[in-house]
Amino acid sequence: SADSGASLGDILGAALKARTPDKK
């Protein structure tokens, strides 16, 4: 993600995945 906004979304998405690894 080139934008700071898009990279923030990537970071939040990764954090959510880390918090809920098996939940889909």
N, C-alpha and C positions, 0 to 999 in steps of 0.2 A: 504493500500500500504506500503510494507516494505521499498522499496527503496526511497531515497530522490527524485530521478527523478520521480518516480511514484506518490509520494505524492504531488509533485509540479503539476503534471498533474491533480490530484484530486482537488487541490486548484484552479487551473485555470478553470477547468470545473465548479466548484461550483460558482466561480466569474462570469463566463459567464451566468450561469443559473440565478444568482441573478440580473444581468443586463438585461436579456431578459427572464422574468419569463413565459410569455405566448407565446413567439416565439418558434416554433419547427423547 
